[in-house]
């Protein structure tokens, strides 16, 4: 969800960042139907970061939080519940749930914009 929020910031600004970042990336479904390429940055981001977080940093979650992402911060709350409320866990959550997905998805989306696979307006949320 962070990947979609950051990738579409130029079209949706702060309201889109918030609605997708802590709401749901499902808001992009109509746009995915129009241009499936917009799925690539957040999907590749997850494919690359998830194994690193789990294998090398031991991040875990529970059934309630798995797959929730940042929707209502359920994924983060359940990660804390599963791993403990320590500063190390807060830092891992900050890095692997927010900072690294934002940076990687932004980089990939900008690369795809340069390749003209994603064009301005492809990720615009309709009101």
Secondary structure, 3 states (H helix, E strand, C coil): CHHHHHHCHHHHHHHHHHHHHCCCHHHHHHHHHHCHHHHHHHHHHHHHHHHHHHHHCCCCCCCCCCCCCCHHHHHHHHHHHHHCCCHHHHHHHHHHHHHHHHHHHHHHHHHHHHCCCCCCCCCCCCC
